[in-house]
Amino acid sequence: MAYEENPEFLKGRGAQVNTHNKFLKNKYVLEHIEGLDEPMLENSATQLFVENPKKIVSRSNSPDLSHTYSINPYQGCEHGCIYCYARNTHEYYGFSAGLDFERKIIVKPDAPKLLEQYFNKKNYQPVCILLSGNTDCYQPVERKLEITRSLLKLFLQYKNPVSIITKNNVILRDMDIIAELAKMNLVHVNVSLTSLNEQLRQKLEPRTITASGRLAVIQKLSENGVPVRVMAAPIIPGLNSNEIPALIKAAADRGALSAGFTIVRLNGSVSEIFTDWINKTFPNKAEKVLNMIRSCHDGKLNDSDFGRRMSGDGKVAESIHQLFKMACNRFLADREMPPFNYDLFVPNKGKQTYLFGH
């Protein structure tokens, strides 16, 4: 049954199930439906949970990542992207990687205060810090909470390089800060662009802005002197892999300076969530797509091997790499992202200035 015709499909959500959290001993099961007054699984409203961590900057030693340091002001993401590798992190909080990930959002209001403490650490040397290493720092709740905006104010105040990755046009609200950072070569923005096919985009990423909206973000940032990289990610063989040239061209036409991509990897619970989703949305091509994904990851949906997990290998992966390289050579020749300036950092030892307000 097609996506639009399935009466049991939860519209506006990516995941259609709440997978079991492997860290929990007990789980909910549906044994006697006649004993329930309402369906057990429902598309409930988004809930916010406050976390007060002791630190906010995370460090990764993964050889697959270009950025070692990152900040995630939010855990979980209301965008609901079905393929998101970050879904598994929600299990550490006692939630499911499925529906819980996109409707139970953990917010970190102390993030700016903790970042300023980090900048004021003894012997701190400026490093580029990535906003959204795990989940989007510009997801819908940011409009109200402005945690990301407060973080950017500190990056500007201390003149510390920052890289941002997002698929939401809320970033344009902070153009005043981002443009100032760009003047000093202190910011890169990475805009995720998965498909130009709006019907496919709605199924893959139900609560994100349209592809045309993201292209407008690239253009407006570029017009304001902000260096932008388009992230054609993830590439899902058999679903959006044929769009690679069109994605790169569309971004380049609007001023993008560079491009990157990853091949989808269905790690942990994401394999179950994605398999359930594709069988409900694309039943006629589900097995073909799943087999092509397996062919990129040594016959498995769940791939955690460094080097292969994000880039894949095998014939299908090789064709994707070649297509991406050809598109970049054609549409992004002689363009590159400017290097960060690490010489402007202004230490403010012992004089923390962050105010709880915006």
N, C-alpha and C positions, 0 to 999 in steps of 0.2 A: 504494500500500500504506500502511496506517495506521501511525502512529508505533509503537504497541505491537506490531504484527505484523511489522515490518521487522527481520529478523535481523541486518542489517548496521548498524543504528543503535546508536551508542555511548551506552548509557544512563548517565545521571548527568553527561553533558556537553552543553553547548549546541551549539558548533560541531561539525560532522561532517567537516570538512576542515581541512587546513593549507594556507592560501593561500600563494602565492609572495610572498616578501619582495622588494619592488622595489629594496631597497638591496643585495641580494646578487646576485653575478654568476652563481652556480651554484645549482641546485636539484635535489632528489631527484625522480626519475621512475620509474614502474613500467613496465618494458618486457617483462620475461620472468618472469611470475609463477611458472613452474615451477622457477625457480632459487632461490626463497625458501623457507626452512624454516618461516616464520611470516608472518602478514599484515604488510604494510609499515606500515599505519595501525592502531595499537592504542591502547586506552584505558589508557595507562600511569599510574603513580602521580604525584602532584604532587611537583615538585622545587622547592627553594628556592635562590635565588642571592643573594649579599650584594653590595650596592652601597655604596660609600663616597663620596657626592657631596661637593662643596665647599660647597654651600649647599642649603637645604631649602625655603625659601619661594619660590614661583614667582609671577611677576606677569603678569597677562594684560591686554591692551588691547582685548579683544573687546567691542564694544558690546552683544552678546547676553547677557553675563554680569553678574549683579548683584554678584558678588564679584570683586575685582581680585586679591586675594592668596590663595594656597592652599598646602596641604601634602599631599603624597601619601606616606605612610610605606611604601606598597606599590605596585609596578607589576605589572600583570597582576592577575587576580582569579579566584579559584576558584569564585565564584558561577556563572560560565559564562553570564551573560545573553547571549542570542543577538544582541540589538540594540545592544550596548554600543559607543558611539562611541569609547571609549578603546582598543579593540582595536588600532587603527592605531599607537598609541604603542609597542607591543611590537616593531614592526619596527625602531625605532631601536636596540634592544638586540640585533639580529641574529636575532630570533625571528619566528615567524609570528603574524599577527593571529588565526588560527583556534584550533586546539586548544592550541597553545603558550601562548596568552594566559591560558588557564584552568588550565594544569597546570605552567607554569614561572613561578613567582612570585618577583619581585625584592623583597628586603626591605632596609630602610635603618635598621640599628640605631643609627646615629649621629644620627638625626633629632632627638632631644631635645637633645643637645649643640649641634647646629647652630641649633636654635630659640633656645636661650638666648643664643648668640652674636648672633643677629639682634636679640633684645630689647635687648642691650647695645651695639648700634651707636650711634655718636655721632649725636646729634640725632634718634634714633628717636622718632617720634610714633605712638601706638597706633592700629592699624587692625584691623578685623575680618579674621581669617584663617579660611579655609574648610578644614576637614578633609574630604577625599574629593572634591576638585575633579575628579579623574580616575577613581580606583578606590576601592572601599569601604575605609575605614580600620578597619572592624570585620569584615573577612572572616575565615574560620575560623582562619587561622594567628595572628591577634591574641590568641586565647585563651591561647596559649603564650608568644608573644614580648612582649606588653604594650607595644608601642611607642606605640600611641595613648594608652594610660593614662598613660605617662610624659610625653607631650606635654601632656595635660590637666592634669597636676600643675603644669606650668610655667605654663600659662594661668592657673591659679588663683593660683599664687605671685606672678606678675607682675600679676595682675588685668587681663589683656588679653582683649578680646572674641574669641569663637570661635563659628563656625557649623559644625555637623556634618550630614552627609548620610549615611544608611545604610539598609540594608534587613535588618539582622541584629540579633537580640536580644542579642548580646554586649554591646551598649551598656549594658544594664541592670546589668552587673557594675560599671560605673563610676558608678553612681547617686550614690555618696557625694560624688564630685568635682563631677559635673554639677549636682546639687542645690545645692551651695554656690555654684557659678558663677551659677545662676539667681537666687539670692537677691540678687545684686548686678547683675542685668541684664547678664550677661556671656556668655550662651550662647543660641543658638537651635538646635533640632534639627529636621532635615527627614527625614521617614521616607518612603521610596519605596514606593508601593503601585500595582501594575500591574494586578492582576486579582483578583477575589473568586472566580473560577472555578478551583478547585484543579487540575483537569486541564490547563487552559491555563497556569496558573502553573508547573507542573512542566515543561512543554515550553519555556516562555520563559526560565525562570530555574531550572535544575535543581538548583542547590546552595544555594538561599536558603531561608529559613524561610517558612512558609505565610502567607497573607494574615491568617488569624486570629491568628497569632503576631505579626505586625506591628501589628495593631490593639491587641493586648495591650501592645505596647511604647508605643504612643501613649497608651494609658490610664494606664499606670504612670508614665510621664514626667509627664503632665499632673497626676496625683494628687500628684506631688512638686513641683509648682510650676514645672515646666520648660516653657517655651513651645514648642509643636510645630506645624510646618507639614507637611501631607501633600503629597507630590509625586506626582501622578497621571501618572507618566511611565515610559516614553514612551507616548503614545497611538498605537496602530497602527490606522489605519482598516480596518474590516472584521474586526478581531480583538477588540480591547477597547474600541473607541470608544463602544459602546453602554453601557458600564459606568460612564461618568463620573459620573452622578448618584448611583449606588449607592456608588461609591468615596468621594465627598465626604461623603455622609450617614454612612457607616460611620465615617469618621475624625472627623467632627464629633460624633457620638454618644459618642465616647470622649475628647473634650476638645480636639481640634485647633482651633487658632485661625485658621489660614489655609490656603490651598491654592495650588499651582502646577501647571503641566503643560507638557509639550513634545510636539510631534509628531515621531514617529520620523524620523530621517534616516540614510540608509545610506551614510555617507561612506567613501571609500577602499575597502579590502578588505572592509568590512562588507557591502557590497552583494552581493558574491559569496557570502559566508558565509551571509547571511540568505536569499538566493535558493535556495541549496542546501538549507538547513534547511526552509524553508516548503514546498518541493516534496516533501520527504520526510515532513513532519508533517501538512500540510493540502493534499494534491495536488488536491483538488476545488475549493478556493477560492484556491489560490496565485496564479494569474494575476490574479484580481479584486483581491486585496489589494495585489499589486505595482502594479497600474494605479492604484489609489486613492492609494498612496504617491506615485507619479509625479505624479499630479494636484495634489498639495500642493507639489511642488518643480519647477515649470516643466517637467514632462515627464521628469524625471530621478530616478533613485534616489539619486544622489550629489549632494548640494546643499551648497555651501560659501558661499553668498551670505549675508552678514550680514543680519539681520532676518527673512529667510525660512527659513533653514536649521533653526531650532528651532521656529518658530511656523507655518510653511507659509503658502500662500495659495491662492486658488481656492475653488470652491464647497464641496468636501469639508472643507477647512480651516476655512472660515467657519462651517459647521454645527457643527464641533467646538468652535470658540471660543464660539459662542452657547450650546451645551449646557453648557459649563464655566461660563460667566458666570451662567446661570440656576441652576445647582446651587449656586454660591457664594452668590448672593443669597438662595436659599431656606434653605440649611443653615448658612451662616457669617455671616449678617447681624449687624452690631454686634460682630464679633470682629476683633481685629488683634494682630499680634505686637508686643510692647513694644520700644521703641527700645533700642539698646545704650548702655551707660554707658561713655564714654571718659575719664572724669575720675578713675578710680581707679587707673590704671596706676602701678605701683611700680617705678621704675628701680633697677637693682642694678649700676650701672656698675663693671666690673672685679672683681666678686665672684661669679663663676660658681659655682653650687652644685649643678649636676646631678651625680648620682652614678650610676655604671653598676650599676644594680640597681633593684629594685622594692620 
